[in-house]
Amino acid sequence: MIRFSLAQDAQEVDAIILPLFEDKKPDVVADQIDEVFEGLLNDVVRLEDFEGKKGQTALLYTKDATTPRVFLVGLGKQKELTVRGWKQAIGTAVVALQGKKAAACSLLIPQVVVHSFGVKKVATEIGIAMEMAQYSFDTFKEEAAKVSALMHVHIICSLDAKQKKVWEQGMEEGQHIASGVLFTRELGNTPPSVMTPALLAKKAVELAKGNSAFTTTVFDEAQMKKLGMGCLLGVAQGSVLEPKFIVMEYKGTEKKVKPTVLVGKGITFDTGGLSIKPGNYMTDMKFDMLGAGTVLGIMKAVMQLGLKKHIVGIVPTCENAVSGEAYRPDDILTAMNGKTVEVQNTDAEGRLILADALSYVVKEYAHAKEVIDFATLTGACVVALGNERSGLFSPDDGLAQKLYDHAQAVGEHLWRLPVGEEYSDAIKSLVADVKNVGGVGGDRYAGASTAAAFLQYFTKDHESGETPFPWAHIDLSCSYYSGKGQAWIRHGANGFGVQAIVDYLRG
């Protein structure tokens, strides 16, 4: 993790980061830095090489041995600044300076940013943004090719004694949250031959070590059979890897409080099964366990923050493989709650394993305060929303609005999509209780909503026909970046959702 410290002026570093607004002249910061930098800023502005537009950058070289580089990053117009834009600017600077092998830097915080977001929030978001930006999955690269770590950041900001204490608290909390985000990213980036259901279960068990408030229970295949988890076992039967069913429980308070239950899809690799994916669609399918990774990351952050909450994490995990033992289209599987499912497409497997997980929640945690599930569930959601938003589904307006608001507050984007009678009707089967894809066109039409309707079906107590708790489903359509990633965060798993849900749980 990066070591942060507060400083009154520029230190001996590899570079200083200056975030600047488009509609604010650079001389507003001239009194806070050495005069030599003021000359550089005047030149770059005069030549119009840097205008402070959002995302714009410029790297300047000084003749000062203590600070050989100045990195300018644009914030855009002051009135348009958001938490998301601030984090992206900071992350962009970190990624760029790592490319210059910078080990230490200074970051000057414009006072208007502190006034806009508050001392604690600015500190928290800097801690998260910088840790996320500097992370690189390079475990399998030779040493010379690995990304240089940013070790020390000096923060230059005008704060009084009281504000400094608030800043330090915010920074500490930010790094705890970042540790959960990076845990999720590391799990997701790990190659699928390594990140097996057994290893995912091991990571969940390790989370509980040394913390009496945290317990992890892992069910094996025999126990799943006893519970009647026919959908999870059906998906898993084509793989030589044994499935696991993971139950994590964090009790941060001795008071009897209703738990928040988090459920995450843990397909450690998805070939599509016998409804096999085309080759170019099978790339990146190691990320199909990011629902599970998100739950583990949230649990880690919650534990490190010491939240006085009761949180339960549920992860069904297996591989969706192709073999002579694999489940088939036209098979009928029986879920834990006794309901039958017609398999029309073996590549709609995530909702099947979640059907058993949600049935387990209804049986064991019907008293829950709320249930939120996370899954890289449908390509249809990516088609609808792209790579920067995830789909939010819930029949509960209050829960949906709170989740949306907390995501916005930390710079993550959710967008509410519909569930309702027409989507529930689309998953009705002629030969079983439900089918795993919706409508005549399968998942081609409203596929994200029919998939959500399938999950909603398994949140119900089928004696009363009612869902006993508020429920929301998040389709993690943007949980990873292909290619080279973004300027502010490298490619691969991006940890989407961890900070938003932690912020929601903190209230």
C-alpha positions as CSV (number, residue, x, y, z in Angstrom):
1,M,0.0,0.0,0.0
2,I,1.1,3.6,-0.6
3,R,2.4,5.6,2.3
4,F,0.7,9.0,2.5
5,S,1.9,12.0,4.5
6,L,0.8,15.6,4.8
7,A,3.3,18.3,3.8
8,Q,3.2,22.1,3.7
9,D,5.2,22.5,0.5
10,A,6.9,20.5,-2.2
11,Q,9.2,17.7,-1.0
12,E,12.1,15.9,-2.6
13,V,10.2,13.7,-5.0
14,D,10.2,12.3,-8.5
15,A,7.3,14.5,-9.5
16,I,4.6,16.9,-8.3
17,I,1.0,16.4,-9.5
18,L,-0.9,19.6,-10.2
19,P,-4.6,19.1,-10.9
20,L,-5.9,22.3,-12.6
21,F,-9.3,23.6,-13.7
22,E,-10.1,24.8,-17.2
23,D,-11.6,28.0,-16.0
24,K,-9.1,28.8,-13.2
25,K,-5.7,30.2,-14.0
26,P,-2.7,28.2,-12.8
27,D,-1.5,31.2,-10.7
28,V,-4.0,30.4,-8.0
29,V,-1.6,27.7,-6.8
30,A,1.6,29.7,-7.4
31,D,1.9,30.7,-3.8
32,Q,1.9,27.1,-2.7
33,I,4.8,25.9,-4.8
34,D,8.3,27.0,-5.7
35,E,8.5,30.0,-8.0
36,V,10.4,28.0,-10.6
37,F,7.1,26.1,-11.4
38,E,5.2,29.3,-11.9
39,G,7.4,30.1,-14.9
40,L,6.8,26.7,-16.4
41,L,3.0,27.0,-15.9
42,N,3.0,30.5,-17.5
43,D,4.8,29.1,-20.6
44,V,2.6,26.1,-21.1
45,V,-0.5,28.3,-20.8
46,R,0.9,31.0,-23.1
47,L,1.6,28.3,-25.7
48,E,-1.9,26.8,-25.2
49,D,-0.3,23.3,-24.7
50,F,-2.4,22.8,-21.7
51,E,-5.9,24.3,-21.0
52,G,-7.1,22.3,-18.1
53,K,-9.7,20.4,-20.0
54,K,-11.0,17.3,-18.4
55,G,-8.5,14.4,-18.8
56,Q,-5.9,16.6,-20.5
57,T,-2.4,16.0,-19.3
58,A,1.1,17.6,-19.7
59,L,4.4,16.5,-18.3
60,L,6.9,19.3,-17.7
61,Y,10.6,19.0,-16.8
62,T,12.2,21.4,-14.4
63,K,15.8,22.1,-13.6
64,D,15.1,21.5,-10.0
65,A,16.9,18.4,-8.7
66,T,14.4,18.0,-5.8
67,T,11.4,18.0,-8.1
68,P,12.5,17.1,-11.7
69,R,8.9,16.7,-13.1
70,V,5.6,18.5,-12.9
71,F,2.6,16.6,-14.1
72,L,-0.4,18.7,-15.0
73,V,-3.8,17.0,-15.2
74,G,-7.0,18.8,-16.3
75,L,-10.2,18.8,-14.1
76,G,-12.4,20.6,-16.6
77,K,-14.7,23.3,-15.6
78,Q,-15.0,23.9,-11.8
79,K,-18.8,23.7,-11.7
80,E,-18.7,20.3,-13.5
81,L,-16.3,18.6,-11.2
82,T,-17.6,15.3,-9.8
83,V,-16.1,12.7,-7.4
84,R,-15.7,10.4,-10.5
85,G,-13.9,13.1,-12.5
86,W,-11.6,13.9,-9.5
87,K,-10.7,10.2,-9.1
88,Q,-10.1,9.8,-12.8
89,A,-7.7,12.8,-12.9
90,I,-5.7,11.5,-9.9
91,G,-5.6,8.0,-11.3
92,T,-4.4,9.3,-14.7
93,A,-1.5,11.0,-13.0
94,V,-0.5,8.0,-11.1
95,V,-0.5,5.6,-14.1
96,A,1.5,8.1,-16.2
97,L,4.1,8.7,-13.5
98,Q,4.5,5.0,-12.9
99,G,5.5,4.8,-16.5
100,K,8.4,7.1,-15.5
101,K,9.4,4.8,-12.7
102,A,8.3,7.4,-10.1
103,A,8.5,6.0,-6.5
104,A,7.5,9.2,-4.7
105,C,5.5,12.2,-5.6
106,S,3.7,15.2,-4.2
107,L,0.0,16.0,-4.9
108,L,-1.3,19.5,-4.6
109,I,-5.0,19.7,-3.6
110,P,-6.8,22.7,-4.9
111,Q,-8.8,24.3,-2.1
112,V,-11.9,24.4,-4.1
113,V,-11.9,20.5,-4.2
114,V,-11.7,20.4,-0.4
115,H,-14.6,22.9,-0.2
116,S,-16.6,20.9,-2.7
117,F,-16.3,17.5,-1.2
118,G,-15.2,18.0,2.4
119,V,-11.8,17.1,4.0
120,K,-12.6,13.5,4.9
121,K,-14.2,12.6,1.5
122,V,-11.3,14.1,-0.5
123,A,-8.8,12.1,1.6
124,T,-10.8,8.9,1.3
125,E,-11.2,9.2,-2.5
126,I,-7.5,10.0,-3.0
127,G,-6.5,6.9,-1.1
128,I,-8.8,4.8,-3.2
129,A,-8.0,6.4,-6.5
130,M,-4.3,6.2,-6.1
131,E,-4.3,2.6,-4.9
132,M,-6.6,1.5,-7.7
133,A,-4.5,3.3,-10.3
134,Q,-1.1,2.0,-9.2
135,Y,-2.3,-1.7,-9.1
136,S,-1.1,-3.9,-11.9
137,F,-1.6,-7.6,-12.3
138,D,1.9,-8.6,-13.4
139,T,2.5,-11.7,-11.3
140,F,3.4,-13.7,-14.4
141,K,5.7,-11.1,-16.0
142,E,9.5,-11.0,-15.7
143,E,10.8,-8.6,-13.1
144,A,12.1,-6.0,-15.6
145,A,8.6,-5.7,-17.2
146,K,6.7,-5.2,-13.9
147,V,5.1,-1.9,-13.2
148,S,7.0,0.3,-10.8
149,A,5.3,0.8,-7.4
150,L,4.4,4.2,-6.1
151,M,5.7,4.1,-2.6
152,H,5.2,7.5,-1.0
153,V,2.8,10.4,-1.7
154,H,3.1,13.8,0.0
155,I,-0.2,15.7,0.1
156,I,0.1,19.5,-0.1
157,C,-3.1,21.0,1.3
158,S,-3.9,23.9,3.7
159,L,-5.5,22.2,6.8
160,D,-5.7,23.2,10.4
161,A,-5.0,20.8,13.3
162,K,-8.6,19.6,13.5
163,Q,-8.9,19.1,9.7
164,K,-5.6,17.1,9.7
165,K,-7.1,14.5,12.1
166,V,-10.2,14.2,9.9
167,W,-7.9,13.9,6.9
168,E,-5.9,11.1,8.5
169,Q,-9.1,9.2,9.4
170,G,-10.5,9.6,5.8
171,M,-7.2,8.4,4.3
172,E,-7.1,5.3,6.6
173,E,-10.7,4.4,5.7
174,G,-9.9,4.9,2.0
175,Q,-7.0,2.5,2.2
176,H,-9.2,-0.1,3.9
177,I,-11.8,0.2,1.2
178,A,-9.0,0.1,-1.5
179,S,-7.8,-3.2,0.0
180,G,-11.2,-4.7,-0.6
181,V,-11.3,-3.3,-4.2
182,L,-7.8,-4.6,-5.0
183,F,-8.7,-8.0,-3.5
184,T,-11.6,-8.3,-5.9
185,R,-9.4,-7.2,-8.8
186,E,-6.7,-9.8,-7.9
187,L,-9.2,-12.6,-7.6
188,G,-10.7,-11.7,-11.0
189,N,-7.3,-11.3,-12.8
190,T,-5.9,-14.6,-11.6
191,P,-5.8,-17.2,-14.5
192,P,-8.7,-19.7,-14.4
193,S,-6.4,-22.7,-14.1
194,V,-5.3,-21.2,-10.8
195,M,-8.5,-19.5,-9.7
196,T,-10.5,-22.6,-9.2
197,P,-13.6,-23.1,-6.9
198,A,-11.3,-24.7,-4.4
199,L,-9.0,-21.6,-4.4
200,L,-11.9,-19.2,-4.1
201,A,-13.1,-21.1,-1.1
202,K,-9.6,-21.1,0.4
203,K,-9.5,-17.3,0.0
204,A,-12.8,-17.0,1.8
205,V,-11.6,-19.1,4.6
206,E,-8.4,-17.1,4.9
207,L,-10.5,-13.9,5.3
208,A,-11.9,-15.3,8.6
209,K,-8.5,-16.1,10.1
210,G,-7.6,-14.0,13.2
211,N,-11.0,-12.3,13.4
212,S,-13.5,-13.7,15.9
213,A,-16.3,-11.7,14.2
214,F,-15.8,-13.5,10.9
215,T,-16.6,-17.1,10.1
216,T,-16.5,-19.0,6.8
217,T,-18.2,-22.3,6.1
218,V,-17.6,-24.2,2.8
219,F,-20.0,-26.9,1.7
220,D,-18.7,-29.7,-0.5
221,E,-20.4,-31.6,-3.3
222,A,-21.9,-34.3,-0.9
223,Q,-23.4,-31.6,1.3
224,M,-24.8,-29.8,-1.7
225,K,-26.5,-33.0,-2.8
226,K,-28.0,-33.4,0.6
227,L,-29.3,-29.8,0.4
228,G,-30.8,-30.6,-3.0
229,M,-28.8,-28.0,-5.0
230,G,-29.6,-29.6,-8.4
231,C,-29.0,-26.5,-10.5
232,L,-25.5,-25.8,-9.1
233,L,-24.5,-29.4,-9.4
234,G,-26.0,-29.6,-12.9
235,V,-23.8,-26.8,-14.1
236,A,-20.7,-28.2,-12.3
237,Q,-21.0,-31.8,-13.6
238,G,-19.1,-31.2,-16.8
239,S,-15.9,-30.2,-15.0
240,V,-13.3,-32.2,-13.2
241,L,-13.2,-29.5,-10.6
242,E,-15.5,-29.9,-7.6
243,P,-18.0,-27.1,-6.9
244,K,-18.1,-25.3,-3.6
245,F,-20.8,-23.4,-1.8
246,I,-19.4,-20.7,0.5
247,V,-21.1,-19.0,3.4
248,M,-19.3,-16.1,5.1
249,E,-20.7,-14.3,8.1
250,Y,-19.4,-11.1,9.7
251,K,-21.0,-10.0,13.0
252,G,-19.5,-6.6,13.8
253,T,-21.9,-6.1,16.7
254,E,-23.3,-8.1,19.5
255,K,-26.7,-6.6,19.1
256,K,-29.3,-8.8,17.3
257,V,-29.7,-7.0,14.0
258,K,-31.0,-8.3,10.7
259,P,-28.3,-9.3,8.3
260,T,-27.6,-7.8,4.9
261,V,-27.0,-10.8,2.6
262,L,-24.7,-10.5,-0.4
263,V,-24.8,-13.2,-3.0
264,G,-22.2,-13.5,-5.8
265,K,-21.9,-15.6,-8.9
266,G,-18.7,-17.6,-8.9
267,I,-18.2,-19.2,-12.3
268,T,-14.4,-19.5,-12.4
269,F,-14.4,-20.1,-16.1
270,D,-17.3,-20.2,-18.6
271,T,-16.9,-22.1,-21.8
272,G,-20.7,-21.8,-22.4
273,G,-21.0,-25.6,-21.8
274,L,-22.4,-27.6,-24.7
275,S,-23.9,-24.3,-26.0
276,I,-20.3,-23.4,-26.5
277,K,-19.1,-19.9,-26.9
278,P,-17.4,-18.8,-30.2
279,G,-13.6,-18.5,-29.6
280,N,-13.5,-14.7,-29.4
281,Y,-16.3,-14.7,-26.8
282,M,-14.5,-17.2,-24.6
283,T,-11.6,-14.8,-24.0
284,D,-12.0,-13.0,-20.7
285,M,-14.3,-15.6,-19.3
286,K,-12.0,-15.9,-16.2
287,F,-13.9,-12.8,-15.2
288,D,-17.2,-14.7,-14.8
289,M,-16.5,-15.1,-11.1
290,L,-16.5,-11.3,-10.4
291,G,-19.8,-11.5,-8.7
292,A,-18.2,-13.7,-6.2
293,G,-15.0,-11.6,-6.2
294,T,-17.1,-8.5,-5.5
295,V,-18.7,-10.2,-2.4
296,L,-15.3,-11.2,-1.1
297,G,-13.9,-7.7,-1.6
298,I,-16.9,-6.1,0.2
299,M,-16.5,-8.6,3.1
300,K,-12.8,-7.8,3.4
301,A,-13.4,-4.0,3.4
302,V,-16.3,-4.3,5.9
303,M,-14.1,-6.3,8.2
304,Q,-11.1,-4.0,8.0
305,L,-13.4,-0.9,8.6
306,G,-14.8,-2.7,11.6
307,L,-18.4,-1.8,10.7
308,K,-20.9,-2.5,13.4
309,K,-23.1,-4.5,11.0
310,H,-24.2,-8.0,10.4
311,I,-23.2,-9.0,6.9
312,V,-23.6,-12.5,5.2
313,G,-21.8,-13.4,2.0
314,I,-23.0,-16.3,-0.1
315,V,-21.0,-17.6,-3.1
316,P,-21.9,-20.6,-5.3
317,T,-18.9,-21.5,-7.3
318,C,-18.0,-24.0,-10.1
319,E,-16.7,-24.2,-13.6
320,N,-18.9,-24.4,-16.7
321,A,-17.0,-26.9,-18.8
322,V,-17.5,-29.0,-21.9
323,S,-17.2,-32.8,-21.5
324,G,-19.2,-36.0,-21.9
325,E,-20.5,-35.4,-18.4
326,A,-21.7,-31.9,-19.1
327,Y,-25.4,-30.9,-18.6
328,R,-27.3,-30.5,-21.8
329,P,-29.9,-28.3,-23.5
330,D,-33.3,-29.8,-22.8
331,D,-32.2,-31.1,-19.4
332,I,-34.5,-30.4,-16.5
333,L,-32.8,-29.5,-13.2
334,T,-34.4,-29.3,-9.8
335,A,-33.4,-26.4,-7.6
336,M,-32.9,-26.5,-3.8
337,N,-36.5,-25.1,-3.3
338,G,-38.0,-28.0,-5.4
339,K,-38.7,-25.9,-8.5
340,T,-37.8,-27.3,-11.8
341,V,-35.8,-25.5,-14.6
342,E,-35.8,-26.4,-18.3
343,V,-32.3,-25.8,-19.7
344,Q,-32.6,-24.1,-23.1
345,N,-29.0,-22.8,-23.2
346,T,-26.1,-24.1,-21.1
347,D,-24.5,-20.7,-21.5
348,A,-27.1,-19.2,-19.2
349,E,-25.5,-21.0,-16.3
350,G,-24.9,-18.2,-13.9
351,R,-28.6,-17.7,-13.1
352,L,-28.8,-21.5,-12.4
353,I,-26.2,-21.5,-9.7
354,L,-27.7,-18.3,-8.2
355,A,-31.1,-20.0,-8.2
356,D,-29.8,-22.5,-5.6
357,A,-27.9,-19.7,-3.7
358,L,-31.1,-17.6,-3.5
359,S,-33.2,-20.6,-2.5
360,Y,-30.7,-21.2,0.3
361,V,-31.0,-17.5,1.4
362,V,-34.9,-17.8,1.5
363,K,-34.5,-20.9,3.7
364,E,-31.8,-19.7,6.0
365,Y,-32.1,-15.9,6.0
366,A,-35.8,-15.1,5.4
367,H,-35.4,-12.5,8.2
368,A,-32.7,-10.6,6.3
369,K,-32.7,-6.8,6.2
370,E,-32.1,-7.0,2.4
371,V,-30.5,-9.3,-0.2
372,I,-28.3,-8.0,-3.0
373,D,-26.8,-10.3,-5.6
374,F,-24.0,-9.6,-8.0
375,A,-23.3,-11.3,-11.3
376,T,-21.6,-10.9,-14.6
377,L,-24.9,-12.3,-15.9
378,T,-25.8,-11.1,-19.4
379,G,-24.1,-9.7,-22.5
380,A,-27.5,-8.0,-23.1
381,C,-26.8,-5.6,-20.2
382,V,-23.4,-4.7,-21.8
383,V,-25.3,-4.0,-25.1
384,A,-27.8,-1.8,-23.3
385,L,-25.4,0.1,-21.0
386,G,-21.9,-0.2,-22.3
387,N,-18.7,-0.6,-20.2
388,E,-19.1,2.2,-17.6
389,R,-22.5,1.3,-16.0
390,S,-23.9,-1.8,-14.4
391,G,-27.6,-2.7,-14.5
392,L,-29.7,-2.4,-11.3
393,F,-32.9,-4.4,-10.9
394,S,-35.2,-4.3,-8.0
395,P,-39.0,-4.2,-7.4
396,D,-38.2,-2.2,-4.3
397,D,-38.0,1.5,-5.2
398,G,-36.5,2.6,-1.9
399,L,-33.6,0.0,-2.0
400,A,-33.0,0.8,-5.7
401,Q,-32.7,4.5,-5.1
402,K,-30.4,4.1,-2.1
403,L,-28.0,1.9,-4.1
404,Y,-28.1,4.3,-7.1
405,D,-27.4,7.3,-4.8
406,H,-24.5,5.6,-3.0
407,A,-22.9,4.5,-6.2
408,Q,-23.1,8.0,-7.6
409,A,-21.6,9.4,-4.4
410,V,-18.4,7.4,-4.9
411,G,-18.2,7.8,-8.7
412,E,-19.6,4.5,-9.8
413,H,-22.5,4.2,-12.2
414,L,-25.6,2.1,-11.8
415,W,-28.7,2.3,-14.1
416,R,-32.0,0.9,-13.1
417,L,-33.6,-1.5,-15.7
418,P,-37.1,-3.0,-15.4
419,V,-38.4,-6.2,-13.8
420,G,-42.1,-7.0,-14.1
421,E,-44.8,-9.3,-15.1
422,E,-43.9,-9.4,-18.8
423,Y,-40.4,-10.6,-18.0
424,S,-41.7,-13.1,-15.5
425,D,-44.1,-14.5,-18.1
426,A,-41.2,-14.8,-20.6
427,I,-39.4,-17.4,-18.4
428,K,-42.4,-19.7,-18.0
429,S,-41.8,-23.2,-19.5
430,L,-44.1,-25.7,-21.1
431,V,-42.3,-28.7,-19.5
432,A,-41.0,-27.3,-16.2
433,D,-41.7,-24.6,-13.7
434,V,-39.4,-22.1,-15.5
435,K,-36.8,-22.1,-18.3
436,N,-33.4,-20.5,-18.0
437,V,-33.7,-18.1,-21.0
438,G,-36.7,-15.9,-21.7
439,G,-39.1,-15.6,-24.6
440,V,-39.2,-16.8,-28.2
441,G,-35.9,-15.0,-28.9
442,G,-34.2,-16.4,-25.9
443,D,-32.0,-13.7,-24.3
444,R,-31.9,-11.7,-27.5
445,Y,-34.9,-9.6,-26.4
446,A,-34.7,-7.8,-23.0
447,G,-32.2,-10.5,-21.9
448,A,-31.0,-8.6,-18.9
449,S,-34.5,-8.2,-17.6
450,T,-35.6,-11.8,-18.2
451,A,-32.4,-13.0,-16.5
452,A,-33.3,-10.7,-13.5
453,A,-36.9,-12.1,-13.5
454,F,-35.4,-15.6,-13.3
455,L,-33.4,-14.7,-10.2
456,Q,-36.4,-12.9,-8.7
457,Y,-38.4,-16.1,-9.1
458,F,-36.0,-17.8,-6.7
459,T,-36.2,-15.1,-4.1
460,K,-39.8,-16.1,-3.3
461,D,-41.1,-18.2,-0.6
462,H,-43.1,-20.5,-2.8
463,E,-45.7,-21.3,-0.1
464,S,-46.7,-17.7,0.3
465,G,-45.6,-16.5,-3.2
466,E,-43.9,-13.5,-1.6
467,T,-40.3,-12.4,-1.4
468,P,-39.6,-12.1,2.4
469,F,-37.0,-9.4,2.1
470,P,-36.1,-6.4,-0.1
471,W,-34.1,-7.7,-3.0
472,A,-31.8,-6.1,-5.7
473,H,-29.8,-7.6,-8.5
474,I,-26.7,-5.9,-10.0
475,D,-25.7,-7.2,-13.4
476,L,-22.0,-6.4,-13.4
477,S,-21.8,-5.4,-17.1
478,C,-18.7,-3.2,-16.6
479,S,-16.7,-5.2,-14.0
480,Y,-13.6,-5.4,-16.2
481,Y,-11.9,-3.5,-19.0
482,S,-10.5,-5.4,-22.0
483,G,-7.6,-4.2,-24.0
484,K,-5.4,-1.6,-22.4
485,G,-8.0,-0.4,-19.8
486,Q,-8.4,3.3,-19.1
487,A,-6.0,6.2,-18.5
488,W,-6.8,6.0,-14.8
489,I,-6.9,2.3,-14.2
490,R,-5.2,-0.6,-15.9
491,H,-7.0,-3.4,-17.9
492,G,-8.6,-6.4,-16.3
493,A,-10.9,-6.6,-13.3
494,N,-11.7,-3.1,-12.1
495,G,-13.3,-3.9,-8.8
496,F,-16.6,-2.2,-9.7
497,G,-19.3,-2.2,-7.0
498,V,-17.1,-2.8,-3.9
499,Q,-16.9,0.8,-2.9
500,A,-20.5,1.6,-3.8
501,I,-21.8,-1.2,-1.6
502,V,-19.4,-0.5,1.3
503,D,-20.6,3.1,1.2
504,Y,-24.2,1.9,1.3
505,L,-23.5,-0.4,4.2
506,R,-21.8,2.5,6.1
507,G,-25.0,4.4,5.7
